[in-house]
Amino acid sequence: MSKVILLAEDDEDNRDLVQFVLMRSKMDIELVVAENGEEAVKMAKERLPSLILMDMQMPVMDGWTAVPLLKADEQTKEIPVIAFTAQIKPEDRTRTHEIGCVEHYTKPMDPEELLTLIQKCLNKE
């Protein structure tokens, strides 16, 4: 049975690239996509994904708001969240961990590096 990964990303090019990388990887993954944090919270409750890749800067609701909501909910609090962000400052990395992200991955993405990180998080289940 394929694992569900939720990608919360407002940039279409980044969404397409992640989808392409995962498809090429031949991993047994179903990718579901949200274009903002509000959609991501709703979809996470509906689909209960194995992993969430969360952009931190999005319209409507950003990842800084969405992750604490997910971590406060009994249904979604155990889902690992990777901060998927262009923010590279050490204080951003610290803050993403403080709000409950298991990893802080900085864009632009390296396909092999991202796949390794996803496999590492999925194998912790």
C-alpha positions as CSV (number, residue, x, y, z in Angstrom):
1,M,0.0,0.0,0.0
2,S,1.5,3.3,-1.0
3,K,2.4,5.9,1.5
4,V,0.7,9.3,1.3
5,I,2.9,12.4,1.3
6,L,1.2,15.8,1.6
7,L,3.1,18.7,-0.1
8,A,2.0,22.1,1.0
9,E,3.6,24.5,-1.5
10,D,2.2,27.6,-3.2
11,D,4.8,27.7,-6.1
12,E,3.7,25.7,-9.1
13,D,7.2,25.1,-10.3
14,N,8.2,23.6,-6.9
15,R,5.1,21.5,-6.8
16,D,5.8,20.1,-10.3
17,L,9.5,19.5,-9.5
18,V,8.7,17.5,-6.3
19,Q,6.0,15.5,-8.2
20,F,8.5,14.7,-10.9
21,V,11.3,13.7,-8.5
22,L,8.9,11.4,-6.5
23,M,7.5,9.9,-9.7
24,R,11.0,9.2,-11.1
25,S,12.1,7.7,-7.7
26,K,9.8,4.7,-8.2
27,M,9.0,4.9,-4.5
28,D,5.5,3.7,-3.7
29,I,4.1,7.1,-2.8
30,E,0.9,9.0,-3.5
31,L,1.5,12.7,-3.5
32,V,-1.3,15.0,-2.5
33,V,-0.9,18.7,-2.9
34,A,-2.2,21.8,-1.0
35,E,-1.5,25.3,-2.2
36,N,-1.5,26.9,1.3
37,G,-1.5,26.0,5.0
38,E,-5.2,26.1,5.4
39,E,-5.7,23.5,2.7
40,A,-2.8,21.5,4.2
41,V,-4.4,21.3,7.6
42,K,-7.8,20.2,6.1
43,M,-6.1,17.6,3.8
44,A,-3.9,16.3,6.6
45,K,-7.1,15.6,8.7
46,E,-8.8,13.9,5.8
47,R,-5.9,11.8,4.4
48,L,-3.7,11.3,7.5
49,P,-0.5,11.3,5.4
50,S,2.7,9.5,6.4
51,L,4.7,12.7,5.9
52,I,4.1,16.4,5.2
53,L,6.4,18.7,3.3
54,M,5.4,22.2,4.5
55,D,6.5,25.4,2.8
56,M,6.8,28.0,5.5
57,Q,5.9,31.1,3.3
58,M,2.5,30.8,1.7
59,P,-0.6,32.9,1.2
60,V,-3.9,32.4,3.1
61,M,-2.1,30.5,5.9
62,D,1.7,30.0,6.1
63,G,3.6,27.0,7.5
64,W,4.5,28.9,10.7
65,T,0.7,28.9,11.5
66,A,-0.2,25.5,10.0
67,V,2.4,23.3,11.7
68,P,1.4,24.3,15.3
69,L,-2.3,23.6,14.4
70,L,-1.3,20.1,13.1
71,K,0.8,19.4,16.2
72,A,-2.1,20.5,18.5
73,D,-4.6,18.2,16.9
74,E,-4.8,14.6,18.3
75,Q,-5.5,13.3,14.8
76,T,-2.4,14.8,13.1
77,K,0.1,15.5,15.9
78,E,2.2,12.4,15.2
79,I,2.6,13.1,11.4
80,P,6.2,14.1,10.7
81,V,6.5,17.5,9.1
82,I,9.5,18.6,7.1
83,A,9.9,22.4,6.8
84,F,10.4,22.9,3.0
85,T,11.6,26.4,2.8
86,A,13.9,29.0,1.2
87,Q,14.6,30.4,4.7
88,I,18.2,29.6,5.6
89,K,18.9,31.6,8.7
90,P,19.9,29.6,11.8
91,E,17.1,31.1,13.8
92,D,14.6,29.9,11.1
93,R,16.0,26.4,11.5
94,T,15.6,26.6,15.3
95,R,12.1,28.0,15.0
96,T,10.9,25.2,12.6
97,H,12.1,22.6,15.1
98,E,10.5,24.5,18.0
99,I,7.1,24.4,16.3
100,G,7.3,20.7,15.7
101,C,9.1,20.1,12.4
102,V,11.3,17.0,12.3
103,E,13.6,18.5,9.7
104,H,14.4,21.8,8.0
105,Y,15.0,21.4,4.3
106,T,16.2,24.4,2.4
107,K,15.2,25.1,-1.2
108,P,16.3,25.1,-3.9
109,M,16.1,21.4,-3.7
110,D,18.6,18.7,-4.6
111,P,16.5,15.7,-5.8
112,E,18.7,13.0,-4.3
113,E,19.1,14.8,-1.0
114,L,15.3,15.4,-0.8
115,L,14.6,11.7,-1.5
116,T,17.1,10.6,1.1
117,L,15.4,12.8,3.7
118,I,11.9,11.6,2.7
119,Q,13.0,7.9,3.0
120,K,14.6,8.6,6.4
121,C,11.4,10.1,7.7
122,L,9.2,7.4,6.2
123,N,11.4,4.6,7.7
124,K,10.9,6.0,11.2
125,E,7.3,4.9,11.2
